[in-house]
C-alpha cells in the first residue's frame, strides 16, 4: 500500500477538484467534480451541521448518483455555492434526467469562518456563487493544500486549519482518497507538544516528518474556554472517494467508517459545536472484489486512515491568517524524527 502519485483525492480515477478563494473576505469554495455521475452517500456526526441534499442520499431514496459535491466556507451563506455549481453543470448538459429536463444533483456542506477577521460586509451579494463557478471552471487533477478553497479561512482549535487531501492505492488496484476542509473545535495536535494526533499514520513524510509523542496522552481533552466556544462556529467537512462500484448502502457504510479518521486526527471530534459531515463517492471504474462485505470493510478501514492523514496535511500546510498562527510557524517548516 502506498499513496497515489499525487497523494490527493484525484488519485481516485474519475475525479477532479476545483478551488477558489477570496483573500479579502477570508473564505473559499471547493468543488469535487466526477467525470461521470458517481454513487454517493453521506454521514453527519456533528451537532451543528449545515448541509444540502443529505436526505436525497439516503439509500431508500430514488437518486443514487451525484454530479458534484461542494464544500464551502461562509456558514449558511456558503450553501449558495451549491446552487451556482448546479447551474454551471446544467449549462454543460449534466444532471439527473427528468423527461427533457436535467437537474444536477449537488450535495454540499459548509463550515463556519465568519469571525476570522475578513470583510464579511457583502450585503445581498455573498461571494460564494462566483467562487463556485470559478472552482468549477478551473477543476483539475492537481491542487495545493492549506489556505485553499473551503479551507482558506478555517481554523483548527486555536491554530490555522485548512484544506487537506491524501490517497492510498493497494496492490490489488483499490484506490481510496479523501479531501477535508479542517475547521474543528477540537485540537489537531497533542497537548503541550507539536505532534499531530494523526502522526502515526504519516506516509512518506507528508506531514513534515512528525516527531514522536513526548509522553502519555493526558485525560483532559484541553477544551477551549467555554466563553470562546460558539454553537455552529466550527466543523470539519469532506469527501472520501473510491474507484469501486459501490451501492448507496455500501457508500454509506464507507462514510460511516471514514468518520473514525476524523476522531483519530482531532480531539475531541463530533462535538455540539461542530457540523462534522463526510460524503462518500464511488466512481465505479472497477468492480468491488468478492466477497463484497469483506472488501468494503477494507475500504472503510483505509478511508478512515486517509481521512486522518488529510486532516494532518491540512493543518501542516496551513499558513497563519489573522489571529490564528500556522502549524509550521509555531513548530518549524520541517520536523524530523530523532
C-alpha positions, -999 to 999 in steps of 0.1 A, spaced: 0 0 0 12 34 -9 0 70 -16 -11 76 -51 11 96 -75 -3 130 -63 -13 119 -28 -46 137 -34 -82 126 -38 -78 129 -75 -57 97 -74 -91 80 -75 -100 75 -111 -127 99 -125 -124 129 -101 -112 165 -105 -112 192 -78 -116 229 -82 -108 256 -56 -114 293 -54 -109 318 -25 -113 354 -17 -84 367 4 -102 399 13 -132 380 27 -111 352 40 -132 324 27 -134 300 -2 -152 271 -20 -140 237 -31 -159 216 -57 -154 179 -63 -164 171 -99 -167 134 -110 -162 129 -147 -195 110 -147 -222 109 -121 -209 90 -90 -228 69 -64 -229 89 -32 -239 88 4 -233 109 35 -228 106 72 -234 136 95 -219 133 130 -216 169 143 -240 187 165 -243 218 143 -243 208 106 -250 229 76 -258 208 45 -278 204 13 -292 173 -3 -284 149 25 -318 134 27 -317 126 -11 -286 104 -4 -305 81 20 -303 46 4 -341 44 4 -344 74 -19 -346 75 -57 -315 93 -68 -283 73 -63 -257 94 -81 -245 129 -78 -229 153 -103 -207 172 -78 -200 178 -41 -195 213 -28 -175 222 4 -177 259 13 -169 284 39 -194 311 49 -217 292 72 -252 291 58 -244 317 32 -220 293 17 -248 270 6 -253 293 -23 -222 278 -38 -241 246 -44 -268 264 -64 -242 281 -86 -225 247 -92 -258 232 -102 -264 260 -126 -230 256 -141 -234 219 -145 -268 223 -161 -253 246 -187 -229 217 -195 -259 194 -201 -253 175 -170 -278 163 -144 -305 138 -135 -328 134 -164 -365 141 -157 -381 140 -191 -364 166 -213 -350 184 -183 -317 177 -165 -314 186 -128 -278 184 -114 -276 167 -80 -252 187 -59 -249 179 -22 -230 204 -1 -216 211 34 -204 243 49 -181 254 77 -181 285 99 -154 311 91 -174 343 97 -153 355 126 -118 352 112 -114 389 106 -122 391 68 -145 416 53 -179 399 55 -199 431 46 -212 417 13 -248 429 16 -271 409 -7 -242 396 -28 -222 370 -9 -191 358 -29 -199 321 -29 -217 318 -62 -188 335 -81 -163 314 -62 -182 282 -70 -182 290 -107 -145 298 -107 -138 265 -89 -158 245 -115 -141 262 -144 -106 255 -130 -111 220 -117 -81 198 -123 -62 168 -110 -35 187 -91 -42 214 -64 -23 229 -34 -32 223 3 -36 246 33 -51 280 28 -70 269 -3 -107 267 -13 -131 258 16 -102 257 40 -89 292 33 -105 308 64 -106 277 85 -90 272 120 -82 241 139 -87 247 176 -65 276 184 -43 274 152 -49 277 115 -69 250 98 -71 244 60 -78 221 31 -61 187 32 -61 157 9 -44 122 9 -47 89 -10 -39 53 -8 -35 27 -36 -35 -10 -27 -15 -37 -45 -47 -51 -60 -58 -17 -75 -82 -3 -50 -79 35 -48 -90 55 -17 -88 93 -14 -100 120 10 -105 157 7 -111 175 40 -117 211 50 -105 211 86 -121 236 109 -126 217 141 -135 229 176 -110 204 189 -73 203 185 -53 186 158 -21 185 180 -14 167 212 -15 190 243 18 207 251 37 193 221 40 197 183 29 162 174 -2 159 153 -28 134 166 -25 118 131 13 113 134 13 75 135 -4 73 101 20 96 82 34 82 49 65 94 31 70 125 53 37 140 41 33 160 74 69 171 76 82 140 94 62 141 126 81 139 159 72 111 183 50 120 212 69 130 243 47 114 269 13 97 276 -19 113 264 -35 134 293 -71 125 302 -82 162 299 -91 169 263 -79 205 267 -111 222 255 -111 259 248 -127 281 274 -165 280 273 -165 318 267 -150 314 232 -170 283 223 -198 292 200 -225 270 186 -221 262 149 -188 281 149 -166 252 137 -170 220 116 -148 196 96 -163 186 63 -151 165 34 -153 138 8 -140 102 7 -138 85 -26 -131 51 -40 -128 37 -75 -152 7 -70 -188 1 -79 -205 6 -45 -242 7 -39 -256 37 -20 -259 15 11 -222 4 8 -212 40 2 -230 49 34 -210 23 53 -178 38 38 -187 73 50 -196 59 85 -163 41 88 -144 71 75 -155 92 104 -132 72 126 -104 90 108 -117 124 120 -117 111 156 -81 99 151 -69 133 139 -89 157 161 -96 156 199 -124 160 207 -144 154 175 -182 154 167 -189 180 194 -220 201 198 -201 230 182 -191 210 150 -211 201 120 -189 172 110 -201 158 77 -184 133 53 -197 125 18 -186 92 2 -182 89 -36 -178 57 -56 -167 63 -92 -172 27 -102 -142 24 -126 -136 -12 -113 -157 -38 -96 -156 -43 -58 -140 -77 -54 -158 -106 -38 -167 -112 -11 -181 -77 -12 -186 -71 25 -150 -81 33 -136 -57 7 -160 -30 18 -145 -33 53 -110 -30 38 -121 2 20 -137 16 51 -106 10 72 -83 26 46 -108 55 43 -105 63 80 -67 64 78 -68 85 47 -92 110 63 -69 113 94 -39 119 71 -58 145 51 -66 164 83 -30 163 94 -19 176 60 -45 204 61 -31 216 94 5 211 84 3 231 52 -19 259 65 -3 293 68 -12 318 96 -41 341 90 -53 368 113 -53 357 149 -46 320 140 -9 310 136 1 283 112 15 249 124 48 254 107 50 290 120 48 276 155 69 244 151 92 249 122 88 242 85 103 207 87 101 183 116 123 152 116 120 123 140 151 117 161 
